[in-house]
């Protein structure tokens, strides 16, 4: 009887040990190991699909900078992600386990660091402190940029001037009514004017467009309107380059096609949307078509396709060239040059550059 009891107790202890292995820390370790192995197998079969996640990590680093409160939180994020990334790199050995997983962890962590550090650096170098309070007076400076807005009866200028109280150099964006405008008040002109300046407005509602943040990164310390007459102290030099060509093309289109239709045509030709009537712009926004006014993939693709068809048809008229050169390659190069020129002509905005870059068509393929 004693032997049977001893055998039963030994069996019970074995069963308890097996249950502990199934439900205790060993089971958790086995489960974690299987999860890591699944992740490793998944990453090992991915080829070019892994690379786009670098951009995702970079964007997450930028978003984290905007969400966190201040420098101490940014430094903590950089320290944590940086240490995680370098630790994963240090563990990468030829015979180590999970090489793809460790590479992914290191890459994503360092991408987060790069995104947060990039936007922090840009904020420190490019960002401009706004005016502390509204100010009014006479200001003198140089016109850095000018945008015609005939639909609203004004021009919008960016003026390099000095803050009245401290004298620090600032850039301000001013609305100049056509009634007080002068034809020689172009980019590069030195002017004197009376204006009222206000700090860039914060969002009116939570989650609404934050113009103050956009103005910070665009370098605007204030916005306002010109109140009196404009005095041009030194005329602007003759406009050259893509900027002068864009303004000349926009003015030419509006002179040949009056009204808001001319403004829409000028927007397609040069990216200048200032001639579109507010009612027409609101109607297109309500219809969900306002994205057509922004130069992006549709417009760049149309220009490239038209340039390709036109080039290959014209080049085919020259027999000597058609018999010695591959016309599709030559036409493709001509179309690519036309796309790049159109991108520069319309201001090289981010959607246009993204549509013109080689990665955009490759991603669609």
DOKOL-991890 format. One line per 4 residues: number of its first residue (from 0); for each residue x negated, y, z of C-alpha. Coordinates in steps of 0.5 Angstrom, whole numbers. Each point is the difference from the previous one (the first is absolute). Example, Ala and Ser with C-alpha at 12.3 -4.5 7.8 and 13.67 -1.06 7.14 Angstrom:
% DOKOL-991890
0	-25 -9 16 | -2 7 -2
END
This chain:
% DOKOL-991890
0	0 0 0 | -6 5 2 | -3 -2 -7 | 7 2 -4
4	0 6 4 | -7 2 -2 | 1 -1 -7 | 7 4 0
8	-4 6 3 | -5 -1 -5 | 5 0 -6 | 3 6 3
12	-6 4 1 | -2 -2 -8 | 7 3 -2 | 0 6 4
16	-7 1 -3 | 3 -1 -7 | 5 5 2 | -5 5 2
20	-3 0 -6 | 6 0 -4 | 3 6 3 | -6 4 4
24	-6 4 -3 | -3 -6 -4 | 7 0 -4 | -1 8 -1
28	-7 0 -2 | 2 -5 -6 | 6 4 -2 | -4 6 0
32	-6 -4 -4 | 6 -2 -5 | 2 7 -1 | -7 2 -2
36	-1 -6 -4 | 6 2 -4 | -2 7 -1 | -7 -2 -2
40	3 -5 -5 | 5 6 -3 | -6 5 0 | -4 -5 -4
44	5 -1 -6 | 1 8 -1 | -5 3 -5 | 1 7 -2
48	6 0 4 | -4 2 6 | -3 6 -2 | 6 5 0
52	1 -1 7 | -6 4 1 | 4 6 -2 | 5 -2 5
56	-5 0 5 | -2 7 -2 | 7 2 0 | 1 -3 7
60	-6 4 3 | 3 7 -3 | 7 -2 2 | -3 -1 7
64	-3 6 0 | 6 4 -1 | 4 -4 6 | -5 0 5
68	0 6 5 | -7 3 0 | -8 -1 -1 | 0 -5 6
72	5 -5 -3 | -4 1 -7 | -7 -2 3 | 3 -6 4
76	3 -2 -7 | -6 1 -3 | -4 -4 5 | 5 -6 1
80	0 -1 -8 | -7 1 -1 | -2 -4 6 | 5 -6 -3
84	-3 1 -7 | -7 0 2 | 1 -6 5 | 3 -4 -6
88	-5 2 -5 | -5 -3 6 | 3 -7 0 | 0 -1 -7
92	-5 -5 -1 | -1 -5 -6 | 2 -6 5 | 5 4 4
96	8 -2 0 | 5 4 -3 | -4 5 -5 | 5 2 -4
100	4 2 6 | -6 4 3 | -1 3 -6 | 7 3 0
104	0 2 7 | -6 4 -1 | 2 3 -7 | 7 2 3
108	-3 3 6 | -6 4 -3 | 6 2 -5 | 4 3 6
112	-7 4 2 | -1 3 -7 | 7 2 -1 | 0 3 7
116	-7 3 0 | 2 3 -7 | 6 4 2 | -3 2 6
120	-6 3 -4 | 5 3 -5 | 4 3 5 | -6 3 3
124	-4 3 -6 | 7 2 -4 | 5 1 5 | 1 8 2
128	3 3 6 | 6 3 -1 | 2 7 2 | 2 1 7
132	5 5 -1 | 4 3 -6 | -4 6 -3 | 1 6 -4
136	-4 5 -4 | -5 1 -6 | -4 -5 -2 | -6 0 -5
140	-3 -7 -3 | -1 -4 -6 | 6 -4 -4 | -2 -7 0
144	6 -3 -3 | 6 2 -4 | 7 -4 -1 | 5 3 -5
148	7 -1 3 | 5 4 -5 | 6 -4 2 | -1 4 7
152	-2 6 -3 | -7 0 4 | -7 -3 -1 | -4 -3 6
156	-7 2 1 | -5 -3 5 | -4 6 3 | -7 -1 3
160	0 6 5 | -2 1 8 | 4 -1 6 | 2 7 3
164	-1 -2 7 | -7 -4 0 | -2 2 -7 | -1 -8 -2
168	0 -2 -7 | 7 -3 -2 | 4 -2 -6 | 8 2 0
172	5 -2 -5 | 5 6 -2 | 6 1 -4 | -1 6 -5
176	6 3 -3 | 0 1 -7 | 2 7 1 | -6 2 3
180	-5 -5 -4 | -5 2 -4 | -2 -3 -7 | -8 0 3
184	2 -3 6 | -3 -7 -2 | -5 -5 3 | -6 3 2
188	2 8 1 | -1 4 6 | 6 3 3 | 3 4 6
192	7 -1 2 | 5 1 6 | 3 -7 2 | 3 -3 6
196	-3 -7 2 | 3 -5 4 | -3 -7 3 | 2 -6 -4
200	6 -2 2 | 1 -7 4 | 5 -5 -2 | 7 2 1
204	3 -7 2 | -4 -6 3 | -3 -4 -6 | 2 6 -5
208	-6 3 -4 | -6 3 4 | -2 6 -4 | -5 2 6
212	-3 -7 -1 | -1 1 -8 | -2 7 1 | -6 -2 5
216	-3 -5 -5 | 1 5 -6 | -3 5 4 | 5 5 1
220	0 4 6 | 7 4 -1 | 5 1 -6 | 4 6 -1
224	3 5 -5 | -3 6 -4 | 4 6 3 | -3 6 -4
228	-4 2 -7 | -6 -4 -2 | -6 3 -1 | -5 -3 -4
232	-7 2 2 | -4 -4 -5 | 3 -4 -6 | -1 -7 -1
236	-5 -3 -4 | 3 -4 -7 | 3 -6 2 | -4 -6 -2
240	0 -8 0 | 6 -4 2 | 4 5 4 | 0 5 -5
244	2 -5 -5 | 6 -2 4 | 2 7 2 | 0 2 -8
248	4 -7 -2 | 5 1 6 | 1 7 -3 | 0 -1 -7
252	6 -6 1 | 4 5 4 | -1 5 -5 | 3 -4 -5
256	5 -4 4 | 4 5 5 | 4 -2 6 | -1 -6 4
260	-1 -4 -6 | -6 3 -1 | -2 -1 7 | 1 -7 0
264	-4 -1 -7 | -6 4 4 | 0 -5 5 | 0 -5 -4
268	-6 3 -4 | -4 3 5 | 3 -2 7 | 2 7 1
272	7 -1 4 | 1 8 1 | 5 1 -6 | 5 -5 2
276	7 3 3 | 1 -2 7 | 7 -2 -2 | -3 -5 -5
280	-5 -2 5 | 5 -2 5 | 5 -3 -6 | -6 -5 -1
284	-2 -1 7 | 8 -2 1 | 0 -5 -6 | -7 -3 2
288	-4 3 -6 | -4 5 4 | -6 -5 -1 | 0 1 -7
292	-3 7 1 | -6 -2 3 | -5 -2 -4 | -2 -8 1
296	0 -7 -3 | 6 1 -5 | -3 7 -3 | -7 -3 0
300	2 -6 -4 | 4 4 -5 | -6 4 -1 | -5 -6 -1
304	5 -4 -4 | 1 6 -5 | -7 2 -1 | -2 -8 -1
308	6 0 -6 | -2 6 -3 | -8 -1 1 | 1 -7 -3
312	4 2 -6 | -4 6 -2 | -7 -4 1 | 3 -5 -5
316	1 5 -5 | -8 0 -1 | -2 -6 -4 | -7 0 2
320	1 1 7 | 6 -6 0 | -5 -5 -3 | -6 1 5
324	3 2 7 | 5 -4 4 | 6 6 0 | 4 -3 6
328	-7 1 4 | -1 7 -3 | 8 2 1 | 0 -3 7
332	-6 5 2 | 3 6 -3 | 6 -2 4 | -4 -1 6
336	-3 7 -1 | 7 3 -1 | 3 -3 6 | -6 3 4
340	1 7 -3 | 7 0 2 | -2 -2 7 | -4 6 0
344	4 5 -3 | 6 -2 4 | -4 1 7 | -3 -7 1
348	5 -1 6 | 0 -6 4 | 6 -4 -4 | -3 2 -7
352	-7 -2 2 | 2 -7 3 | 4 -1 -7 | -6 2 -4
356	-5 -4 4 | -2 -7 -3 | 3 -4 6 | 7 2 -1
360	1 -4 -7 | -4 -5 3 | 4 -1 6 | 6 0 -5
364	-3 -6 -4
END
